[in-house]
Amino acid sequence: MLKSHTLVPEYEYKEIQYELRPVRDPSGNPVDGLHNAWIVLDNPEQLNSYTTDTVKEVILAFRQASMDRSVVSVVFTAVGDRSFCTGGNTKEYAEYYAGNPQEYKQYMRLFNDMIDSILRCDKPTINRVNGMRLAGGQEIGMACDFSVAADTARFGQAGPKHGSAPDGGSTDFLPLYVGFSRAMESGILCEMWSAHKALMIGLINQVVPVLKVDGKWIANPMVITDRFVDDFGTIVYGDFKHGSEREAAKQLLAKAETDFSKLDDAVEDLCTKILMLMPECVSKTISSLRKHKQWHWDNTNATNREWLALNMMTEAKAGFRAFNEGPKGKREVDFIKLRQMLAEGHPWDDELVRAISPQYQQG
């Protein structure tokens, strides 16, 4: 009789979805007794941001998929067409963790375990990017082995805008994917990349159209998809459109419907390719390639966790509360006022937070 190596047998998931789907053979037929495990974030109202309870279930789900003898590949995705994941739940951050570093340190232990559960999964992991992949969502996505994205997806970081640093994996993984200069653009400037640009610079493996107008597939109209160089020698392929082009693109986008069938087919095709390989050779190759990410992650995540916890007393405390409580369209602190007050030697106290926070400036 086979032994079970699952940590919590028969666990009933409440925050996420966990599903075993039959893997397809090269002819497209389901294979008896073999599956792909789909781990699905299920918080679309909050752009599939993860709460503490969500993180716990993601850890269990990847461990369960890793230990399941029938699983060929693991697909990590989310509900809806707006977002794969926008990172940690800022409402929970603002209302519970802000100003509470000892609690956030415990939370970050769970977050680190979530990254570890992906990096150490015995099965190949595929991020099916159904929408925005931002902040911590970018980090858990980059921890996966492959990324297949809808061409409406966007990729980026948000930490320095909202009081944090992308030290949950992005400062480790981004330079390996896109090089040092691009990592600086994303990590520090928080500039967003389209799926097309993400593909061009090596962040993801494949881009798939998901929009239809009058029954015909179209590329994301908000993005420049023709390859050309502007007058300054800058490659603009994959950049977002501006001005009148952007307004025309918005009108076309309003007519479009979303259809993820091509995205699902692309993910299934990748799973089939993995099916038709020696399983232990695949596992060893993935482990060897992951070592480049793991080396950086293992050498930084513990100290990063300490800093991120202490930061909950200063910039994160102000930034997350501003994002959670500020009026629509103004959810960032007054950066200039903050720098001015710090230059004057003002301590991090409630007076400073009130002076820079948009929620206290209303009316």
C-alpha positions as CSV (number, residue, x, y, z in Angstrom):
1,M,0.0,0.0,0.0
2,L,1.4,3.4,-1.0
3,K,2.1,5.9,1.8
4,S,0.7,9.4,1.7
5,H,3.2,12.2,1.9
6,T,0.6,15.0,1.9
7,L,0.9,17.2,5.0
8,V,-2.8,17.7,5.5
9,P,-4.8,14.9,3.8
10,E,-8.4,15.8,2.6
11,Y,-7.9,19.5,3.3
12,E,-10.9,21.6,2.2
13,Y,-9.7,24.8,0.5
14,K,-11.7,27.9,1.3
15,E,-9.6,30.8,0.1
16,I,-8.3,29.3,-3.2
17,Q,-9.4,26.7,-5.6
18,Y,-7.5,23.4,-6.0
19,E,-8.4,21.2,-8.9
20,L,-7.0,18.2,-10.7
21,R,-7.6,18.3,-14.5
22,P,-6.7,15.5,-16.8
23,V,-3.6,16.0,-18.8
24,R,-3.9,15.8,-22.6
25,D,-1.9,13.5,-24.9
26,P,-0.5,14.9,-28.2
27,S,-3.8,14.2,-29.9
28,G,-5.7,16.2,-27.3
29,N,-7.2,13.3,-25.5
30,P,-7.4,13.1,-21.7
31,V,-4.9,10.6,-20.2
32,D,-6.3,8.2,-17.6
33,G,-4.8,8.5,-14.2
34,L,-2.6,11.6,-14.9
35,H,-3.5,15.2,-14.1
36,N,-2.4,18.8,-14.0
37,A,-3.0,20.5,-10.7
38,W,-4.6,23.9,-11.0
39,I,-4.0,26.3,-8.1
40,V,-6.4,29.2,-8.5
41,L,-6.4,32.4,-6.5
42,D,-10.0,33.4,-5.8
43,N,-10.4,37.0,-4.7
44,P,-11.3,38.9,-7.9
45,E,-13.1,41.7,-6.0
46,Q,-9.7,42.7,-4.6
47,L,-7.7,41.8,-7.8
48,N,-6.7,38.4,-6.4
49,S,-4.5,39.9,-3.7
50,Y,-3.6,37.4,-1.1
51,T,-4.5,37.5,2.5
52,T,-2.7,35.7,5.3
53,D,-5.2,32.8,5.0
54,T,-4.7,32.7,1.2
55,V,-0.9,32.4,1.7
56,K,-1.3,29.4,4.0
57,E,-3.5,27.6,1.4
58,V,-1.1,28.3,-1.5
59,I,1.7,26.7,0.6
60,L,-0.5,23.6,1.2
61,A,-1.6,23.4,-2.4
62,F,1.9,23.4,-3.9
63,R,3.0,20.9,-1.3
64,Q,0.0,18.7,-2.2
65,A,0.6,19.0,-5.9
66,S,4.3,18.2,-5.4
67,M,3.5,15.0,-3.5
68,D,0.7,13.8,-5.8
69,R,2.1,10.9,-8.0
70,S,-0.5,11.6,-10.6
71,V,0.4,15.2,-11.2
72,V,2.4,16.1,-14.3
73,S,2.5,19.9,-14.0
74,V,1.1,22.6,-11.7
75,V,-0.7,25.6,-13.2
76,F,-0.9,28.7,-11.0
77,T,-3.5,31.2,-12.0
78,A,-6.5,33.2,-10.7
79,V,-10.2,33.8,-11.2
80,G,-11.4,36.6,-13.6
81,D,-9.9,38.6,-16.5
82,R,-8.5,41.6,-14.6
83,S,-5.7,40.3,-12.5
84,F,-3.6,37.2,-11.7
85,C,-2.4,38.8,-8.5
86,T,-1.6,42.4,-7.3
87,G,0.3,41.2,-4.3
88,G,-0.5,41.3,-0.6
89,N,-4.0,42.4,0.4
90,T,-3.5,46.1,1.2
91,K,-6.7,46.3,3.3
92,E,-5.3,43.7,5.6
93,Y,-1.8,45.3,5.5
94,A,-3.3,48.7,6.4
95,E,-5.8,47.6,9.0
96,Y,-3.7,44.9,10.8
97,Y,0.0,44.9,9.9
98,A,0.7,48.6,9.6
99,G,2.5,49.7,12.8
100,N,2.7,46.1,13.9
101,P,6.1,44.8,12.9
102,Q,6.2,41.7,15.1
103,E,3.0,40.5,13.4
104,Y,4.2,41.3,9.9
105,K,7.4,39.4,10.6
106,Q,5.3,36.3,11.2
107,Y,3.3,37.0,8.1
108,M,6.5,37.3,6.1
109,R,7.6,34.0,7.3
110,L,4.5,32.6,5.7
111,F,5.2,34.6,2.5
112,N,8.7,33.2,2.3
113,D,7.3,29.7,2.8
114,M,5.0,30.4,-0.1
115,I,7.9,31.3,-2.4
116,D,9.8,28.2,-1.2
117,S,6.8,26.0,-1.9
118,I,6.8,27.1,-5.5
119,L,10.6,27.0,-6.0
120,R,10.8,23.5,-4.3
121,C,7.8,21.9,-6.0
122,D,8.8,18.6,-7.5
123,K,6.6,19.3,-10.5
124,P,7.1,21.9,-13.3
125,T,5.2,25.1,-12.4
126,I,3.4,27.2,-15.0
127,N,2.0,30.7,-14.3
128,R,-1.1,31.3,-16.3
129,V,-1.2,35.1,-16.3
130,N,-4.8,36.1,-16.8
131,G,-4.4,39.8,-16.0
132,M,-2.2,42.1,-13.9
133,R,0.8,40.5,-12.3
134,L,2.0,43.2,-10.0
135,A,4.1,43.6,-6.8
136,G,4.0,40.4,-4.8
137,G,2.0,38.9,-7.7
138,Q,5.0,39.5,-9.9
139,E,7.2,37.7,-7.3
140,I,5.1,34.6,-7.0
141,G,4.8,34.5,-10.8
142,M,8.5,34.7,-11.3
143,A,9.0,31.9,-8.8
144,C,7.3,29.7,-11.3
145,D,9.2,27.9,-14.1
146,F,7.1,29.1,-17.1
147,S,4.8,32.0,-17.7
148,V,2.1,32.1,-20.4
149,A,0.2,35.4,-20.5
150,A,-2.9,36.9,-21.9
151,D,-1.8,39.9,-24.1
152,T,-3.9,42.1,-21.8
153,A,-1.7,41.3,-18.8
154,R,0.6,43.9,-17.2
155,F,3.7,43.4,-15.2
156,G,5.4,45.5,-12.6
157,Q,6.3,46.5,-9.0
158,A,4.7,49.1,-6.7
159,G,6.7,48.9,-3.5
160,P,8.5,52.3,-3.5
161,K,5.3,54.1,-4.4
162,H,3.3,52.6,-1.5
163,G,5.9,52.2,1.2
164,S,7.7,48.9,0.6
165,A,10.6,47.4,-1.3
166,P,10.2,44.5,-3.7
167,D,12.2,42.2,-1.4
168,G,9.8,39.3,-1.6
169,G,11.7,37.9,-4.6
170,S,11.8,40.6,-7.2
171,T,15.1,42.0,-6.2
172,D,16.4,38.4,-6.4
173,F,14.7,37.2,-9.6
174,L,14.2,40.3,-11.8
175,P,17.9,40.7,-12.7
176,L,18.1,37.1,-13.7
177,Y,15.2,37.4,-16.1
178,V,15.6,40.9,-17.6
179,G,19.1,42.1,-16.6
180,F,20.2,44.7,-14.2
181,S,19.0,47.9,-16.0
182,R,15.5,46.6,-16.7
183,A,15.3,45.4,-13.1
184,M,16.1,48.9,-11.9
185,E,13.4,50.4,-14.1
186,S,10.8,48.0,-12.6
187,G,11.9,47.8,-9.0
188,I,12.7,51.4,-8.4
189,L,10.6,53.4,-10.9
190,C,7.7,51.0,-10.7
191,E,7.2,51.3,-14.5
192,M,4.6,48.9,-15.9
193,W,5.4,46.5,-18.8
194,S,2.9,45.1,-21.3
195,A,2.8,41.4,-21.9
196,H,4.4,42.0,-25.3
197,K,7.3,44.0,-23.8
198,A,7.6,41.3,-21.0
199,L,8.0,38.7,-23.7
200,M,10.5,40.8,-25.7
201,I,12.8,41.3,-22.7
202,G,12.7,37.7,-21.5
203,L,10.3,37.9,-18.5
204,I,7.8,35.5,-19.8
205,N,7.6,32.6,-22.3
206,Q,4.5,33.2,-24.4
207,V,1.8,35.8,-25.1
208,V,-1.7,34.8,-26.3
209,P,-4.5,37.0,-27.6
210,V,-7.6,37.0,-25.5
211,L,-9.8,39.7,-27.0
212,K,-12.4,39.4,-29.7
213,V,-14.3,42.1,-31.7
214,D,-17.2,40.9,-33.8
215,G,-16.0,37.3,-33.3
216,K,-12.5,38.0,-34.6
217,W,-9.3,37.8,-32.5
218,I,-7.5,41.1,-32.0
219,A,-4.3,42.1,-30.3
220,N,-4.5,44.2,-27.2
221,P,-5.3,47.6,-28.7
222,M,-3.7,49.5,-25.8
223,V,-0.2,48.3,-26.8
224,I,2.1,49.1,-29.7
225,T,2.5,45.7,-31.4
226,D,4.4,46.8,-34.5
227,R,8.2,46.6,-34.2
228,F,9.8,49.9,-35.0
229,V,12.3,52.4,-33.6
230,D,11.5,56.0,-32.9
231,D,13.6,59.1,-33.9
232,F,15.7,58.7,-30.7
233,G,16.6,55.1,-31.4
234,T,14.3,53.7,-28.8
235,I,12.5,50.5,-29.5
236,V,8.9,51.2,-28.7
237,Y,7.4,47.7,-29.4
238,G,5.3,46.7,-26.5
239,D,5.0,50.2,-25.0
240,F,1.5,51.4,-24.0
241,K,-0.1,53.9,-26.4
242,H,-0.5,57.6,-25.6
243,G,-2.6,60.5,-26.6
244,S,-5.2,60.1,-29.5
245,E,-4.0,56.6,-30.2
246,R,-4.8,55.6,-26.6
247,E,-8.2,57.1,-26.8
248,A,-9.0,55.3,-30.0
249,A,-7.7,52.1,-28.4
250,K,-10.0,52.5,-25.5
251,Q,-13.0,52.8,-27.8
252,L,-12.0,49.5,-29.5
253,L,-11.4,47.9,-26.2
254,A,-14.8,48.8,-25.0
255,K,-16.3,46.7,-27.9
256,A,-14.1,43.7,-27.2
257,E,-15.1,40.5,-25.3
258,T,-12.6,38.4,-23.4
259,D,-12.1,34.8,-24.4
260,F,-9.4,32.8,-22.6
261,S,-9.7,29.7,-24.8
262,K,-6.4,30.3,-26.6
263,L,-4.7,31.0,-23.3
264,D,-6.0,27.7,-21.9
265,D,-5.0,25.8,-25.0
266,A,-1.5,27.3,-24.8
267,V,-1.2,26.2,-21.2
268,E,-2.5,22.7,-21.9
269,D,-0.1,22.4,-24.9
270,L,2.8,23.2,-22.6
271,C,1.7,20.6,-20.1
272,T,1.5,18.1,-22.9
273,K,5.1,18.9,-24.0
274,I,6.1,18.2,-20.4
275,L,4.1,15.0,-20.3
276,M,6.1,13.6,-23.3
277,L,9.4,13.8,-21.4
278,M,11.2,11.6,-18.9
279,P,9.8,12.8,-15.5
280,E,12.9,12.5,-13.4
281,C,15.1,14.1,-16.0
282,V,12.6,17.0,-16.2
283,S,12.6,17.2,-12.4
284,K,16.4,17.3,-12.2
285,T,16.8,19.8,-15.0
286,I,14.2,22.1,-13.4
287,S,15.9,21.8,-10.0
288,S,19.3,22.6,-11.6
289,L,17.9,25.7,-13.4
290,R,16.0,26.9,-10.4
291,K,19.3,27.0,-8.4
292,H,20.1,30.3,-9.9
293,K,16.9,31.8,-8.4
294,Q,17.2,29.8,-5.2
295,W,20.8,30.9,-4.6
296,H,19.8,34.6,-4.5
297,W,16.6,33.9,-2.6
298,D,18.1,31.7,0.1
299,N,20.9,34.3,0.7
300,T,18.5,37.3,1.2
301,N,15.0,36.3,2.3
302,A,15.7,36.1,6.0
303,T,17.2,39.5,6.3
304,N,14.7,41.0,3.9
305,R,12.0,39.7,6.1
306,E,13.5,41.5,9.1
307,W,13.7,44.8,7.3
308,L,10.2,44.5,5.8
309,A,8.8,44.0,9.3
310,L,10.5,47.0,10.8
311,N,9.5,49.1,7.8
312,M,5.9,48.6,9.0
313,M,6.6,51.3,11.6
314,T,7.6,54.0,9.0
315,E,7.0,54.2,5.3
316,A,4.9,51.1,5.0
317,K,2.6,52.3,7.8
318,A,2.0,55.5,6.0
319,G,2.0,54.1,2.4
320,F,-0.4,51.2,2.9
321,R,-2.9,53.3,4.9
322,A,-2.8,56.0,2.3
323,F,-3.6,53.4,-0.4
324,N,-6.3,51.8,1.7
325,E,-8.0,55.0,3.0
326,G,-7.1,57.7,0.5
327,P,-9.7,59.1,-2.0
328,K,-9.9,57.6,-5.4
329,G,-7.1,58.8,-7.7
330,K,-5.0,60.0,-4.8
331,R,-3.8,57.0,-2.8
332,E,-0.1,57.9,-2.5
333,V,1.6,60.0,0.2
334,D,2.9,63.5,-0.5
335,F,6.4,62.4,-1.5
336,I,7.8,66.0,-1.6
337,K,6.3,66.9,1.8
338,L,7.8,63.6,3.2
339,R,11.2,64.4,1.9
340,Q,11.1,68.0,3.2
341,M,10.0,66.9,6.7
342,L,12.7,64.2,6.9
343,A,15.3,66.7,5.6
344,E,14.3,69.0,8.6
345,G,15.0,66.0,10.9
346,H,11.3,65.4,11.7
347,P,10.8,62.0,13.5
348,W,8.5,59.3,12.1
349,D,5.5,60.0,14.3
350,D,1.7,60.5,13.9
351,E,2.2,64.1,13.1
352,L,4.4,63.3,10.1
353,V,2.0,60.6,8.9
354,R,-0.9,63.0,9.0
355,A,1.0,65.7,7.2
356,I,1.8,63.4,4.2
357,S,-1.3,61.2,4.0
358,P,-4.1,62.0,1.5
359,Q,-6.9,60.6,3.7
360,Y,-6.2,63.4,6.2
361,Q,-6.3,66.1,3.5
362,Q,-9.9,65.5,2.3
363,G,-12.3,68.4,2.4
